[in-house]
Amino acid sequence: MGRRIKVPAVLGFNPRSDSMIAFSTCWNSSKHTDGEAMIRQILDLGFDTIELSHGMKISLLPGVQKAFQEGNFKVCGLHNYCPSPVEV
């Protein structure tokens, strides 16, 4: 899996506890046409837990599913709706 990020102690994060820090696709979904590349960008930042945001385009879904099925990341949250309906 990816490398872990180091969070300053002032944020109260204890990597030995059950705490989890995740990254949302809200940040980068609009910048990508390939879901797997979108996930890889987040993993390269050191995160292995991802929230799938409502703004994600349906065209990104196949790459996201592939990366998930390969065990590259965990999902901590799934917005309603995700991906966004075409009508929105």
PDB file of N, CA, C and O in Angstrom:
ATOM      1  N   MET A   1       0.853  -1.169   0.000  1.00  0.00           N
ATOM      2  CA  MET A   1       0.000   0.000   0.000  1.00  0.00           C
ATOM      3  C   MET A   1       0.895   1.227   0.000  1.00  0.00           C
ATOM      4  O   MET A   1       2.115   1.085   0.088  1.00  0.00           O
ATOM      5  N   GLY A   2       0.343   2.407  -0.094  1.00  0.00           N
ATOM      6  CA  GLY A   2       1.102   3.650  -0.156  1.00  0.00           C
ATOM      7  C   GLY A   2       1.780   3.980   1.154  1.00  0.00           C
ATOM      8  O   GLY A   2       1.543   3.336   2.176  1.00  0.00           O
ATOM      9  N   ARG A   3       2.612   4.976   1.109  1.00  0.00           N
ATOM     10  CA  ARG A   3       3.289   5.413   2.325  1.00  0.00           C
ATOM     11  C   ARG A   3       2.311   6.195   3.195  1.00  0.00           C
ATOM     12  O   ARG A   3       1.341   6.765   2.695  1.00  0.00           O
ATOM     13  N   ARG A   4       2.568   6.218   4.464  1.00  0.00           N
ATOM     14  CA  ARG A   4       1.707   6.924   5.414  1.00  0.00           C
ATOM     15  C   ARG A   4       2.157   8.369   5.540  1.00  0.00           C
ATOM     16  O   ARG A   4       3.352   8.660   5.501  1.00  0.00           O
ATOM     17  N   ILE A   5       1.205   9.265   5.690  1.00  0.00           N
ATOM     18  CA  ILE A   5       1.559  10.657   5.905  1.00  0.00           C
ATOM     19  C   ILE A   5       1.859  10.869   7.374  1.00  0.00           C
ATOM     20  O   ILE A   5       1.352  10.143   8.230  1.00  0.00           O
ATOM     21  N   LYS A   6       2.681  11.863   7.667  1.00  0.00           N
ATOM     22  CA  LYS A   6       2.973  12.229   9.043  1.00  0.00           C
ATOM     23  C   LYS A   6       2.160  13.465   9.375  1.00  0.00           C
ATOM     24  O   LYS A   6       2.320  14.512   8.748  1.00  0.00           O
ATOM     25  N   VAL A   7       1.293  13.340  10.356  1.00  0.00           N
ATOM     26  CA  VAL A   7       0.426  14.427  10.770  1.00  0.00           C
ATOM     27  C   VAL A   7       0.999  15.025  12.043  1.00  0.00           C
ATOM     28  O   VAL A   7       1.345  14.288  12.967  1.00  0.00           O
ATOM     29  N   PRO A   8       1.107  16.353  12.111  1.00  0.00           N
ATOM     30  CA  PRO A   8       1.640  16.969  13.328  1.00  0.00           C
ATOM     31  C   PRO A   8       0.859  16.552  14.566  1.00  0.00           C
ATOM     32  O   PRO A   8      -0.364  16.415  14.524  1.00  0.00           O
ATOM     33  N   ALA A   9       1.569  16.354  15.658  1.00  0.00           N
ATOM     34  CA  ALA A   9       0.944  15.910  16.908  1.00  0.00           C
ATOM     35  C   ALA A   9      -0.119  16.880  17.396  1.00  0.00           C
ATOM     36  O   ALA A   9      -1.034  16.472  18.111  1.00  0.00           O
ATOM     37  N   VAL A  10      -0.024  18.151  17.030  1.00  0.00           N
ATOM     38  CA  VAL A  10      -0.998  19.127  17.510  1.00  0.00           C
ATOM     39  C   VAL A  10      -2.401  18.825  16.992  1.00  0.00           C
ATOM     40  O   VAL A  10      -3.382  19.308  17.557  1.00  0.00           O
ATOM     41  N   LEU A  11      -2.509  18.039  15.933  1.00  0.00           N
ATOM     42  CA  LEU A  11      -3.827  17.678  15.427  1.00  0.00           C
ATOM     43  C   LEU A  11      -4.432  16.531  16.218  1.00  0.00           C
ATOM     44  O   LEU A  11      -5.589  16.171  16.001  1.00  0.00           O
ATOM     45  N   GLY A  12      -3.665  15.957  17.129  1.00  0.00           N
ATOM     46  CA  GLY A  12      -4.182  14.905  17.982  1.00  0.00           C
ATOM     47  C   GLY A  12      -4.252  13.537  17.311  1.00  0.00           C
ATOM     48  O   GLY A  12      -4.935  12.646  17.815  1.00  0.00           O
ATOM     49  N   PHE A  13      -3.577  13.354  16.211  1.00  0.00           N
ATOM     50  CA  PHE A  13      -3.613  12.076  15.502  1.00  0.00           C
ATOM     51  C   PHE A  13      -2.599  11.127  16.097  1.00  0.00           C
ATOM     52  O   PHE A  13      -1.420  11.459  16.218  1.00  0.00           O
ATOM     53  N   ASN A  14      -3.057   9.949  16.468  1.00  0.00           N
ATOM     54  CA  ASN A  14      -2.182   8.920  17.003  1.00  0.00           C
ATOM     55  C   ASN A  14      -2.213   7.745  16.042  1.00  0.00           C
ATOM     56  O   ASN A  14      -3.218   7.037  15.987  1.00  0.00           O
ATOM     57  N   PRO A  15      -1.141   7.511  15.275  1.00  0.00           N
ATOM     58  CA  PRO A  15      -1.168   6.440  14.282  1.00  0.00           C
ATOM     59  C   PRO A  15      -1.312   5.049  14.877  1.00  0.00           C
ATOM     60  O   PRO A  15      -1.601   4.102  14.145  1.00  0.00           O
ATOM     61  N   ARG A  16      -1.119   4.896  16.185  1.00  0.00           N
ATOM     62  CA  ARG A  16      -1.281   3.593  16.818  1.00  0.00           C
ATOM     63  C   ARG A  16      -2.705   3.364  17.291  1.00  0.00           C
ATOM     64  O   ARG A  16      -3.030   2.272  17.758  1.00  0.00           O
ATOM     65  N   SER A  17      -3.554   4.366  17.181  1.00  0.00           N
ATOM     66  CA  SER A  17      -4.944   4.203  17.601  1.00  0.00           C
ATOM     67  C   SER A  17      -5.780   3.732  16.415  1.00  0.00           C
ATOM     68  O   SER A  17      -5.246   3.430  15.348  1.00  0.00           O
ATOM     69  N   ASP A  18      -7.071   3.676  16.608  1.00  0.00           N
ATOM     70  CA  ASP A  18      -7.972   3.278  15.531  1.00  0.00           C
ATOM     71  C   ASP A  18      -8.388   4.460  14.663  1.00  0.00           C
ATOM     72  O   ASP A  18      -9.291   4.335  13.836  1.00  0.00           O
ATOM     73  N   SER A  19      -7.741   5.596  14.845  1.00  0.00           N
ATOM     74  CA  SER A  19      -8.084   6.788  14.077  1.00  0.00           C
ATOM     75  C   SER A  19      -7.786   6.574  12.599  1.00  0.00           C
ATOM     76  O   SER A  19      -6.933   5.770  12.223  1.00  0.00           O
ATOM     77  N   MET A  20      -8.515   7.320  11.775  1.00  0.00           N
ATOM     78  CA  MET A  20      -8.336   7.203  10.339  1.00  0.00           C
ATOM     79  C   MET A  20      -8.380   8.600   9.738  1.00  0.00           C
ATOM     80  O   MET A  20      -9.240   9.408  10.088  1.00  0.00           O
ATOM     81  N   ILE A  21      -7.460   8.876   8.844  1.00  0.00           N
ATOM     82  CA  ILE A  21      -7.525  10.097   8.050  1.00  0.00           C
ATOM     83  C   ILE A  21      -7.733   9.653   6.617  1.00  0.00           C
ATOM     84  O   ILE A  21      -7.008   8.799   6.105  1.00  0.00           O
ATOM     85  N   ALA A  22      -8.725  10.236   5.977  1.00  0.00           N
ATOM     86  CA  ALA A  22      -9.054   9.863   4.602  1.00  0.00           C
ATOM     87  C   ALA A  22      -8.987  11.102   3.717  1.00  0.00           C
ATOM     88  O   ALA A  22      -8.973  12.234   4.201  1.00  0.00           O
ATOM     89  N   PHE A  23      -8.946  10.862   2.426  1.00  0.00           N
ATOM     90  CA  PHE A  23      -8.891  11.939   1.444  1.00  0.00           C
ATOM     91  C   PHE A  23     -10.104  11.810   0.538  1.00  0.00           C
ATOM     92  O   PHE A  23     -10.477  10.704   0.149  1.00  0.00           O
ATOM     93  N   SER A  24     -10.721  12.939   0.197  1.00  0.00           N
ATOM     94  CA  SER A  24     -11.929  12.925  -0.621  1.00  0.00           C
ATOM     95  C   SER A  24     -11.616  13.153  -2.096  1.00  0.00           C
ATOM     96  O   SER A  24     -10.732  13.935  -2.446  1.00  0.00           O
ATOM     97  N   THR A  25     -12.352  12.462  -2.945  1.00  0.00           N
ATOM     98  CA  THR A  25     -12.215  12.668  -4.389  1.00  0.00           C
ATOM     99  C   THR A  25     -12.774  14.020  -4.815  1.00  0.00           C
ATOM    100  O   THR A  25     -12.628  14.412  -5.973  1.00  0.00           O
ATOM    101  N   CYS A  26     -13.407  14.733  -3.897  1.00  0.00           N
ATOM    102  CA  CYS A  26     -13.910  16.080  -4.186  1.00  0.00           C
ATOM    103  C   CYS A  26     -12.760  16.972  -4.660  1.00  0.00           C
ATOM    104  O   CYS A  26     -12.959  17.862  -5.487  1.00  0.00           O
ATOM    105  N   TRP A  27     -11.572  16.732  -4.140  1.00  0.00           N
ATOM    106  CA  TRP A  27     -10.398  17.544  -4.451  1.00  0.00           C
ATOM    107  C   TRP A  27      -9.938  17.388  -5.892  1.00  0.00           C
ATOM    108  O   TRP A  27      -9.551  18.371  -6.525  1.00  0.00           O
ATOM    109  N   ASN A  28      -9.972  16.170  -6.421  1.00  0.00           N
ATOM    110  CA  ASN A  28      -9.337  15.969  -7.723  1.00  0.00           C
ATOM    111  C   ASN A  28     -10.208  15.323  -8.793  1.00  0.00           C
ATOM    112  O   ASN A  28      -9.724  15.100  -9.903  1.00  0.00           O
ATOM    113  N   SER A  29     -11.446  15.018  -8.516  1.00  0.00           N
ATOM    114  CA  SER A  29     -12.250  14.304  -9.516  1.00  0.00           C
ATOM    115  C   SER A  29     -12.484  15.124 -10.780  1.00  0.00           C
ATOM    116  O   SER A  29     -12.585  14.559 -11.869  1.00  0.00           O
ATOM    117  N   SER A  30     -12.572  16.436 -10.655  1.00  0.00           N
ATOM    118  CA  SER A  30     -12.818  17.262 -11.843  1.00  0.00           C
ATOM    119  C   SER A  30     -11.584  17.403 -12.721  1.00  0.00           C
ATOM    120  O   SER A  30     -11.682  17.867 -13.857  1.00  0.00           O
ATOM    121  N   LYS A  31     -10.437  17.015 -12.215  1.00  0.00           N
ATOM    122  CA  LYS A  31      -9.174  17.148 -12.949  1.00  0.00           C
ATOM    123  C   LYS A  31      -8.827  15.903 -13.754  1.00  0.00           C
ATOM    124  O   LYS A  31      -7.827  15.895 -14.472  1.00  0.00           O
ATOM    125  N   HIS A  32      -9.635  14.853 -13.647  1.00  0.00           N
ATOM    126  CA  HIS A  32      -9.273  13.569 -14.257  1.00  0.00           C
ATOM    127  C   HIS A  32     -10.328  13.063 -15.225  1.00  0.00           C
ATOM    128  O   HIS A  32     -11.516  13.357 -15.093  1.00  0.00           O
ATOM    129  N   THR A  33      -9.861  12.295 -16.203  1.00  0.00           N
ATOM    130  CA  THR A  33     -10.754  11.576 -17.112  1.00  0.00           C
ATOM    131  C   THR A  33     -10.653  10.076 -16.882  1.00  0.00           C
ATOM    132  O   THR A  33     -11.432   9.308 -17.445  1.00  0.00           O
ATOM    133  N   ASP A  34      -9.697   9.653 -16.059  1.00  0.00           N
ATOM    134  CA  ASP A  34      -9.474   8.240 -15.738  1.00  0.00           C
ATOM    135  C   ASP A  34      -9.543   8.067 -14.225  1.00  0.00           C
ATOM    136  O   ASP A  34      -8.749   8.656 -13.490  1.00  0.00           O
ATOM    137  N   GLY A  35     -10.494   7.258 -13.765  1.00  0.00           N
ATOM    138  CA  GLY A  35     -10.684   7.055 -12.338  1.00  0.00           C
ATOM    139  C   GLY A  35      -9.489   6.428 -11.643  1.00  0.00           C
ATOM    140  O   GLY A  35      -9.187   6.758 -10.496  1.00  0.00           O
ATOM    141  N   GLU A  36      -8.816   5.532 -12.330  1.00  0.00           N
ATOM    142  CA  GLU A  36      -7.645   4.889 -11.723  1.00  0.00           C
ATOM    143  C   GLU A  36      -6.532   5.915 -11.490  1.00  0.00           C
ATOM    144  O   GLU A  36      -5.859   5.877 -10.461  1.00  0.00           O
ATOM    145  N   ALA A  37      -6.340   6.821 -12.436  1.00  0.00           N
ATOM    146  CA  ALA A  37      -5.338   7.882 -12.272  1.00  0.00           C
ATOM    147  C   ALA A  37      -5.727   8.824 -11.135  1.00  0.00           C
ATOM    148  O   ALA A  37      -4.865   9.306 -10.400  1.00  0.00           O
ATOM    149  N   MET A  38      -7.023   9.083 -10.993  1.00  0.00           N
ATOM    150  CA  MET A  38      -7.509   9.929  -9.911  1.00  0.00           C
ATOM    151  C   MET A  38      -7.169   9.300  -8.557  1.00  0.00           C
ATOM    152  O   MET A  38      -6.680   9.978  -7.654  1.00  0.00           O
ATOM    153  N   ILE A  39      -7.431   8.002  -8.429  1.00  0.00           N
ATOM    154  CA  ILE A  39      -7.120   7.280  -7.195  1.00  0.00           C
ATOM    155  C   ILE A  39      -5.615   7.256  -6.960  1.00  0.00           C
ATOM    156  O   ILE A  39      -5.162   7.465  -5.835  1.00  0.00           O
ATOM    157  N   ARG A  40      -4.845   7.006  -7.998  1.00  0.00           N
ATOM    158  CA  ARG A  40      -3.378   6.945  -7.880  1.00  0.00           C
ATOM    159  C   ARG A  40      -2.829   8.270  -7.359  1.00  0.00           C
ATOM    160  O   ARG A  40      -1.904   8.276  -6.546  1.00  0.00           O
ATOM    161  N   GLN A  41      -3.384   9.391  -7.816  1.00  0.00           N
ATOM    162  CA  GLN A  41      -2.919  10.698  -7.346  1.00  0.00           C
ATOM    163  C   GLN A  41      -3.107  10.819  -5.832  1.00  0.00           C
ATOM    164  O   GLN A  41      -2.232  11.337  -5.139  1.00  0.00           O
ATOM    165  N   ILE A  42      -4.227  10.350  -5.324  1.00  0.00           N
ATOM    166  CA  ILE A  42      -4.477  10.393  -3.879  1.00  0.00           C
ATOM    167  C   ILE A  42      -3.548   9.427  -3.143  1.00  0.00           C
ATOM    168  O   ILE A  42      -2.995   9.768  -2.097  1.00  0.00           O
ATOM    169  N   LEU A  43      -3.379   8.232  -3.686  1.00  0.00           N
ATOM    170  CA  LEU A  43      -2.476   7.258  -3.059  1.00  0.00           C
ATOM    171  C   LEU A  43      -1.048   7.783  -3.014  1.00  0.00           C
ATOM    172  O   LEU A  43      -0.333   7.553  -2.039  1.00  0.00           O
ATOM    173  N   ASP A  44      -0.629   8.484  -4.056  1.00  0.00           N
ATOM    174  CA  ASP A  44       0.730   9.036  -4.107  1.00  0.00           C
ATOM    175  C   ASP A  44       0.974  10.102  -3.043  1.00  0.00           C
ATOM    176  O   ASP A  44       2.120  10.402  -2.710  1.00  0.00           O
ATOM    177  N   LEU A  45      -0.102  10.671  -2.512  1.00  0.00           N
ATOM    178  CA  LEU A  45       0.026  11.630  -1.413  1.00  0.00           C
ATOM    179  C   LEU A  45       0.211  10.928  -0.069  1.00  0.00           C
ATOM    180  O   LEU A  45       0.500  11.572   0.940  1.00  0.00           O
ATOM    181  N   GLY A  46       0.044   9.605  -0.060  1.00  0.00           N
ATOM    182  CA  GLY A  46       0.249   8.840   1.162  1.00  0.00           C
ATOM    183  C   GLY A  46      -1.020   8.342   1.829  1.00  0.00           C
ATOM    184  O   GLY A  46      -0.963   7.748   2.906  1.00  0.00           O
ATOM    185  N   PHE A  47      -2.157   8.576   1.206  1.00  0.00           N
ATOM    186  CA  PHE A  47      -3.425   8.128   1.775  1.00  0.00           C
ATOM    187  C   PHE A  47      -3.796   6.757   1.227  1.00  0.00           C
ATOM    188  O   PHE A  47      -3.515   6.454   0.067  1.00  0.00           O
ATOM    189  N   ASP A  48      -4.419   5.935   2.049  1.00  0.00           N
ATOM    190  CA  ASP A  48      -4.910   4.645   1.559  1.00  0.00           C
ATOM    191  C   ASP A  48      -6.406   4.476   1.843  1.00  0.00           C
ATOM    192  O   ASP A  48      -6.988   3.431   1.554  1.00  0.00           O
ATOM    193  N   THR A  49      -7.010   5.510   2.408  1.00  0.00           N
ATOM    194  CA  THR A  49      -8.442   5.510   2.685  1.00  0.00           C
ATOM    195  C   THR A  49      -9.052   6.715   1.981  1.00  0.00           C
ATOM    196  O   THR A  49      -8.572   7.839   2.127  1.00  0.00           O
ATOM    197  N   ILE A  50     -10.119   6.471   1.213  1.00  0.00           N
ATOM    198  CA  ILE A  50     -10.667   7.504   0.343  1.00  0.00           C
ATOM    199  C   ILE A  50     -12.177   7.604   0.522  1.00  0.00           C
ATOM    200  O   ILE A  50     -12.872   6.600   0.672  1.00  0.00           O
ATOM    201  N   GLU A  51     -12.665   8.844   0.502  1.00  0.00           N
ATOM    202  CA  GLU A  51     -14.094   9.110   0.487  1.00  0.00           C
ATOM    203  C   GLU A  51     -14.475   9.394  -0.968  1.00  0.00           C
ATOM    204  O   GLU A  51     -13.851  10.230  -1.621  1.00  0.00           O
ATOM    205  N   LEU A  52     -15.485   8.708  -1.469  1.00  0.00           N
ATOM    206  CA  LEU A  52     -15.942   8.905  -2.845  1.00  0.00           C
ATOM    207  C   LEU A  52     -17.025   9.969  -2.847  1.00  0.00           C
ATOM    208  O   LEU A  52     -18.113   9.761  -2.309  1.00  0.00           O
ATOM    209  N   SER A  53     -16.727  11.102  -3.451  1.00  0.00           N
ATOM    210  CA  SER A  53     -17.571  12.282  -3.389  1.00  0.00           C
ATOM    211  C   SER A  53     -18.703  12.271  -4.407  1.00  0.00           C
ATOM    212  O   SER A  53     -18.641  11.579  -5.423  1.00  0.00           O
ATOM    213  N   HIS A  54     -19.728  13.044  -4.115  1.00  0.00           N
ATOM    214  CA  HIS A  54     -20.898  13.137  -4.991  1.00  0.00           C
ATOM    215  C   HIS A  54     -20.567  13.796  -6.329  1.00  0.00           C
ATOM    216  O   HIS A  54     -21.308  13.601  -7.292  1.00  0.00           O
ATOM    217  N   GLY A  55     -19.501  14.557  -6.423  1.00  0.00           N
ATOM    218  CA  GLY A  55     -19.163  15.255  -7.655  1.00  0.00           C
ATOM    219  C   GLY A  55     -18.434  14.406  -8.679  1.00  0.00           C
ATOM    220  O   GLY A  55     -18.118  14.887  -9.767  1.00  0.00           O
ATOM    221  N   MET A  56     -18.164  13.161  -8.352  1.00  0.00           N
ATOM    222  CA  MET A  56     -17.417  12.294  -9.254  1.00  0.00           C
ATOM    223  C   MET A  56     -18.261  11.933 -10.479  1.00  0.00           C
ATOM    224  O   MET A  56     -19.419  11.536 -10.354  1.00  0.00           O
ATOM    225  N   LYS A  57     -17.666  12.076 -11.655  1.00  0.00           N
ATOM    226  CA  LYS A  57     -18.366  11.742 -12.899  1.00  0.00           C
ATOM    227  C   LYS A  57     -18.472  10.225 -13.066  1.00  0.00           C
ATOM    228  O   LYS A  57     -17.592   9.482 -12.631  1.00  0.00           O
ATOM    229  N   ILE A  58     -19.530   9.788 -13.684  1.00  0.00           N
ATOM    230  CA  ILE A  58     -19.746   8.352 -13.894  1.00  0.00           C
ATOM    231  C   ILE A  58     -18.643   7.739 -14.766  1.00  0.00           C
ATOM    232  O   ILE A  58     -18.357   6.547 -14.653  1.00  0.00           O
ATOM    233  N   SER A  59     -18.034   8.535 -15.622  1.00  0.00           N
ATOM    234  CA  SER A  59     -16.966   8.023 -16.489  1.00  0.00           C
ATOM    235  C   SER A  59     -15.724   7.620 -15.694  1.00  0.00           C
ATOM    236  O   SER A  59     -14.883   6.884 -16.211  1.00  0.00           O
ATOM    237  N   LEU A  60     -15.591   8.082 -14.460  1.00  0.00           N
ATOM    238  CA  LEU A  60     -14.449   7.715 -13.616  1.00  0.00           C
ATOM    239  C   LEU A  60     -14.655   6.377 -12.911  1.00  0.00           C
ATOM    240  O   LEU A  60     -13.697   5.769 -12.433  1.00  0.00           O
ATOM    241  N   LEU A  61     -15.889   5.926 -12.850  1.00  0.00           N
ATOM    242  CA  LEU A  61     -16.234   4.744 -12.064  1.00  0.00           C
ATOM    243  C   LEU A  61     -15.476   3.466 -12.453  1.00  0.00           C
ATOM    244  O   LEU A  61     -15.024   2.756 -11.554  1.00  0.00           O
ATOM    245  N   PRO A  62     -15.314   3.133 -13.741  1.00  0.00           N
ATOM    246  CA  PRO A  62     -14.589   1.893 -14.063  1.00  0.00           C
ATOM    247  C   PRO A  62     -13.167   1.857 -13.491  1.00  0.00           C
ATOM    248  O   PRO A  62     -12.733   0.824 -12.981  1.00  0.00           O
ATOM    249  N   GLY A  63     -12.452   2.959 -13.570  1.00  0.00           N
ATOM    250  CA  GLY A  63     -11.088   2.999 -13.025  1.00  0.00           C
ATOM    251  C   GLY A  63     -11.066   2.933 -11.514  1.00  0.00           C
ATOM    252  O   GLY A  63     -10.181   2.312 -10.924  1.00  0.00           O
ATOM    253  N   VAL A  64     -12.043   3.574 -10.884  1.00  0.00           N
ATOM    254  CA  VAL A  64     -12.152   3.526  -9.421  1.00  0.00           C
ATOM    255  C   VAL A  64     -12.440   2.091  -8.983  1.00  0.00           C
ATOM    256  O   VAL A  64     -11.822   1.584  -8.048  1.00  0.00           O
ATOM    257  N   GLN A  65     -13.381   1.444  -9.665  1.00  0.00           N
ATOM    258  CA  GLN A  65     -13.717   0.049  -9.332  1.00  0.00           C
ATOM    259  C   GLN A  65     -12.513  -0.865  -9.520  1.00  0.00           C
ATOM    260  O   GLN A  65     -12.277  -1.750  -8.698  1.00  0.00           O
ATOM    261  N   LYS A  66     -11.762  -0.665 -10.574  1.00  0.00           N
ATOM    262  CA  LYS A  66     -10.578  -1.498 -10.836  1.00  0.00           C
ATOM    263  C   LYS A  66      -9.555  -1.335  -9.715  1.00  0.00           C
ATOM    264  O   LYS A  66      -9.035  -2.324  -9.197  1.00  0.00           O
ATOM    265  N   ALA A  67      -9.266  -0.087  -9.340  1.00  0.00           N
ATOM    266  CA  ALA A  67      -8.296   0.160  -8.268  1.00  0.00           C
ATOM    267  C   ALA A  67      -8.778  -0.421  -6.943  1.00  0.00           C
ATOM    268  O   ALA A  67      -7.979  -0.948  -6.168  1.00  0.00           O
ATOM    269  N   PHE A  68     -10.086  -0.328  -6.681  1.00  0.00           N
ATOM    270  CA  PHE A  68     -10.633  -0.875  -5.446  1.00  0.00           C
ATOM    271  C   PHE A  68     -10.547  -2.403  -5.445  1.00  0.00           C
ATOM    272  O   PHE A  68     -10.139  -2.999  -4.448  1.00  0.00           O
ATOM    273  N   GLN A  69     -10.927  -3.032  -6.546  1.00  0.00           N
ATOM    274  CA  GLN A  69     -10.894  -4.499  -6.630  1.00  0.00           C
ATOM    275  C   GLN A  69      -9.473  -5.042  -6.523  1.00  0.00           C
ATOM    276  O   GLN A  69      -9.272  -6.174  -6.082  1.00  0.00           O
ATOM    277  N   GLU A  70      -8.493  -4.246  -6.921  1.00  0.00           N
ATOM    278  CA  GLU A  70      -7.090  -4.649  -6.780  1.00  0.00           C
ATOM    279  C   GLU A  70      -6.572  -4.446  -5.359  1.00  0.00           C
ATOM    280  O   GLU A  70      -5.431  -4.790  -5.048  1.00  0.00           O
ATOM    281  N   GLY A  71      -7.426  -3.880  -4.498  1.00  0.00           N
ATOM    282  CA  GLY A  71      -7.047  -3.694  -3.096  1.00  0.00           C
ATOM    283  C   GLY A  71      -6.147  -2.497  -2.860  1.00  0.00           C
ATOM    284  O   GLY A  71      -5.438  -2.451  -1.854  1.00  0.00           O
ATOM    285  N   ASN A  72      -6.160  -1.529  -3.765  1.00  0.00           N
ATOM    286  CA  ASN A  72      -5.269  -0.383  -3.645  1.00  0.00           C
ATOM    287  C   ASN A  72      -5.695   0.621  -2.579  1.00  0.00           C
ATOM    288  O   ASN A  72      -4.863   1.387  -2.096  1.00  0.00           O
ATOM    289  N   PHE A  73      -6.974   0.634  -2.202  1.00  0.00           N
ATOM    290  CA  PHE A  73      -7.438   1.592  -1.208  1.00  0.00           C
ATOM    291  C   PHE A  73      -8.687   1.070  -0.519  1.00  0.00           C
ATOM    292  O   PHE A  73      -9.329   0.126  -0.979  1.00  0.00           O
ATOM    293  N   LYS A  74      -9.016   1.720   0.610  1.00  0.00           N
ATOM    294  CA  LYS A  74     -10.240   1.438   1.349  1.00  0.00           C
ATOM    295  C   LYS A  74     -11.169   2.634   1.177  1.00  0.00           C
ATOM    296  O   LYS A  74     -10.709   3.759   0.986  1.00  0.00           O
ATOM    297  N   VAL A  75     -12.468   2.393   1.246  1.00  0.00           N
ATOM    298  CA  VAL A  75     -13.463   3.454   1.172  1.00  0.00           C
ATOM    299  C   VAL A  75     -14.000   3.712   2.575  1.00  0.00           C
ATOM    300  O   VAL A  75     -14.424   2.786   3.266  1.00  0.00           O
ATOM    301  N   CYS A  76     -13.980   4.978   2.989  1.00  0.00           N
ATOM    302  CA  CYS A  76     -14.522   5.311   4.310  1.00  0.00           C
ATOM    303  C   CYS A  76     -15.891   5.966   4.197  1.00  0.00           C
ATOM    304  O   CYS A  76     -16.629   6.035   5.180  1.00  0.00           O
ATOM    305  N   GLY A  77     -16.233   6.443   3.018  1.00  0.00           N
ATOM    306  CA  GLY A  77     -17.518   7.103   2.842  1.00  0.00           C
ATOM    307  C   GLY A  77     -17.901   7.145   1.381  1.00  0.00           C
ATOM    308  O   GLY A  77     -17.057   7.248   0.492  1.00  0.00           O
ATOM    309  N   LEU A  78     -19.198   7.063   1.161  1.00  0.00           N
ATOM    310  CA  LEU A  78     -19.742   7.105  -0.195  1.00  0.00           C
ATOM    311  C   LEU A  78     -20.910   8.066  -0.184  1.00  0.00           C
ATOM    312  O   LEU A  78     -21.942   7.804   0.434  1.00  0.00           O
ATOM    313  N   HIS A  79     -20.739   9.186  -0.876  1.00  0.00           N
ATOM    314  CA  HIS A  79     -21.802  10.202  -0.894  1.00  0.00           C
ATOM    315  C   HIS A  79     -23.027   9.693  -1.632  1.00  0.00           C
ATOM    316  O   HIS A  79     -22.942   8.813  -2.488  1.00  0.00           O
ATOM    317  N   ASN A  80     -24.147  10.258  -1.286  1.00  0.00           N
ATOM    318  CA  ASN A  80     -25.385  10.005  -2.000  1.00  0.00           C
ATOM    319  C   ASN A  80     -25.627  11.256  -2.851  1.00  0.00           C
ATOM    320  O   ASN A  80     -26.022  12.269  -2.275  1.00  0.00           O
ATOM    321  N   TYR A  81     -25.445  11.269  -4.024  1.00  0.00           N
ATOM    322  CA  TYR A  81     -25.226  10.237  -5.021  1.00  0.00           C
ATOM    323  C   TYR A  81     -23.751  10.158  -5.381  1.00  0.00           C
ATOM    324  O   TYR A  81     -23.053  11.172  -5.367  1.00  0.00           O
ATOM    325  N   CYS A  82     -23.289   9.006  -5.691  1.00  0.00           N
ATOM    326  CA  CYS A  82     -21.939   8.832  -6.186  1.00  0.00           C
ATOM    327  C   CYS A  82     -21.943   7.611  -7.095  1.00  0.00           C
ATOM    328  O   CYS A  82     -22.271   6.510  -6.653  1.00  0.00           O
ATOM    329  N   PRO A  83     -21.588   7.794  -8.335  1.00  0.00           N
ATOM    330  CA  PRO A  83     -21.292   9.074  -8.983  1.00  0.00           C
ATOM    331  C   PRO A  83     -22.558   9.886  -9.174  1.00  0.00           C
ATOM    332  O   PRO A  83     -23.670   9.394  -8.978  1.00  0.00           O
ATOM    333  N   SER A  84     -22.370  11.140  -9.562  1.00  0.00           N
ATOM    334  CA  SER A  84     -23.516  12.023  -9.791  1.00  0.00           C
ATOM    335  C   SER A  84     -24.359  11.516 -10.934  1.00  0.00           C
ATOM    336  O   SER A  84     -23.817  11.050 -11.936  1.00  0.00           O
ATOM    337  N   PRO A  85     -25.673  11.593 -10.812  1.00  0.00           N
ATOM    338  CA  PRO A  85     -26.524  11.218 -11.933  1.00  0.00           C
ATOM    339  C   PRO A  85     -26.256  12.134 -13.130  1.00  0.00           C
ATOM    340  O   PRO A  85     -25.921  13.306 -12.957  1.00  0.00           O
ATOM    341  N   VAL A  86     -26.400  11.615 -14.301  1.00  0.00           N
ATOM    342  CA  VAL A  86     -26.134  12.375 -15.522  1.00  0.00           C
ATOM    343  C   VAL A  86     -26.997  13.633 -15.572  1.00  0.00           C
ATOM    344  O   VAL A  86     -26.575  14.655 -16.113  1.00  0.00           O
ATOM    345  N   GLU A  87     -28.191  13.562 -15.016  1.00  0.00           N
ATOM    346  CA  GLU A  87     -29.130  14.682 -15.065  1.00  0.00           C
ATOM    347  C   GLU A  87     -28.671  15.868 -14.219  1.00  0.00           C
ATOM    348  O   GLU A  87     -29.151  16.985 -14.412  1.00  0.00           O
ATOM    349  N   VAL A  88     -27.752  15.638 -13.289  1.00  0.00           N
ATOM    350  CA  VAL A  88     -27.339  16.712 -12.367  1.00  0.00           C
ATOM    351  C   VAL A  88     -26.211  17.520 -12.961  1.00  0.00           C
ATOM    352  O   VAL A  88     -25.732  18.464 -12.334  1.00  0.00           O
TER     353      VAL A  88
END
